Amino acid sequence: MDPLVLGALVAFFTIFVLFSGVSVALGLLIVSAGFLIVFDGMRSLELMPEILFGKLDNFALLSIPMFIIMGASIASTRAGADLYEALERWLTRVPGGLVVSNLGACALFSAMSGSSPATCAAIGKMGIPEMRKRGYPDAVAAGSIAAGGTLGILIPPSVTMIVYGIATETSIGRLFLAGVFPGLLLVGLFMAWSLYSTWRSGDATVLSSGSYTWREKFEILPRVLPFLGIILGVLYAMYGGIATPSETAAVGALMCLLIAMIIYKLWNPRDLWVVLRDSTKESVMILFIIAAAGVFSYMLSSLFITQAIAEWIGTLDVNRWVLMGAINVFLLIAGFFLPPVAVILMAAPILLPIITTAGFDPIWFAVVLTINMEIGLISPPVGLNLYVINGIAPDISLKTILKGSLPFVACMIIAIILLCLFPGIATWLPDVVMGATR
């Protein structure tokens, strides 16, 4: 059978199996085993266990559970509430400062926790009622938190970037650095739209909450700065050549646990058990998907599907930006239905040879891919963040939350366009810190 036709069959059955409700990892294994048996014989299954476990034999994978523990220990405390309150106290005199505070808190908390739903829950529980009380439109209040929560998969340290680096054998350090300026760009675009939206609605005159003394502004900082210090310390150790990403992640996880215990009195063994239990569940889920995706990639390569697709696209007489536009549409649609980790692990091995052949930087492409995944988090039909916000504020309809999030989707699309016009936004910092590779 022609490899391209076979590839279409694989795509159809993969979508069918995943939409049947089977977990992503198990679905990939079922599809892989089925096609290997039919087209390569039963003997091909002998290699599956070796590939499955071999994919996990990677030292860099240790950083995933460590960064997840960092996020879980932060999410289990009042760090999100304190971060929100600190920014609110310092920005209270800024017109529309509360929405800026919420977006800033989302950016910082999502970078510390790496979890989009946790960010929406932690910041939204305080931020949404407060914004509504002071006259912000419901759509702005809900949409800004839903969009702000997506920033964690781009701003370092990002588990999504680690997964991309492992799937494509790309430097994780470079990927972290590549997400810094695009992350700040998105924060700036989100804040600009929020301020414009509140000004246009005529509510800017009711947004100030009074004033805080300098003592009140400084007294909350000791509860927030240690966590930010850990993040900066992790990044410094990584880029200063002091330790590997896995080593810095382990130290960061230990420090976050200690700070949670010391500052937030997280002494109860039951609370610590919940942190470790939830971290283990999430880590195992991600690692299982990585292992299953390795088997899926082997199946695609063994049946010459990956090579045929890359060769076919290479023969197309189209502009490379038309090709990139088609890839973005594909990623956008995939992100509507699947979690970012699953999309990256399934698509990256296929897309990497295509984009490199077309002359695109894989580090730059990682940022574009991640922003596409962010769009999926606040877009139906899945749109995980939309449902998290609806759970926090059930009196705000899902339609209103979606309406409030759509302008932020537009901001993300603008960011992708800017990255296409000025790729240095993503590649300049990695090249300066770690040296140019081109």
Secondary structure as GFF3:
##gff-version 3
##sequence-region A 1 438
A	DSSP	alpha_helix	3	19	.	.	.	ID=ss1
A	DSSP	alpha_helix	24	40	.	.	.	ID=ss2
A	DSSP	three_ten_helix	42	47	.	.	.	ID=ss3
A	DSSP	alpha_helix	48	54	.	.	.	ID=ss4
A	DSSP	three_ten_helix	59	62	.	.	.	ID=ss5
A	DSSP	alpha_helix	63	75	.	.	.	ID=ss6
A	DSSP	alpha_helix	79	90	.	.	.	ID=ss7
A	DSSP	alpha_helix	97	113	.	.	.	ID=ss8
A	DSSP	alpha_helix	116	133	.	.	.	ID=ss9
A	DSSP	alpha_helix	138	148	.	.	.	ID=ss10
A	DSSP	three_ten_helix	149	153	.	.	.	ID=ss11
A	DSSP	alpha_helix	159	168	.	.	.	ID=ss12
A	DSSP	alpha_helix	172	178	.	.	.	ID=ss13
A	DSSP	alpha_helix	180	200	.	.	.	ID=ss14
A	DSSP	three_ten_helix	204	206	.	.	.	ID=ss15
A	DSSP	alpha_helix	214	219	.	.	.	ID=ss16
A	DSSP	three_ten_helix	221	223	.	.	.	ID=ss17
A	DSSP	alpha_helix	225	239	.	.	.	ID=ss18
A	DSSP	alpha_helix	245	263	.	.	.	ID=ss19
A	DSSP	alpha_helix	269	302	.	.	.	ID=ss20
A	DSSP	alpha_helix	305	315	.	.	.	ID=ss21
A	DSSP	alpha_helix	320	337	.	.	.	ID=ss22
A	DSSP	alpha_helix	340	357	.	.	.	ID=ss23
A	DSSP	alpha_helix	362	377	.	.	.	ID=ss24
A	DSSP	alpha_helix	384	392	.	.	.	ID=ss25
A	DSSP	alpha_helix	398	421	.	.	.	ID=ss26
A	DSSP	alpha_helix	424	434	.	.	.	ID=ss27
###
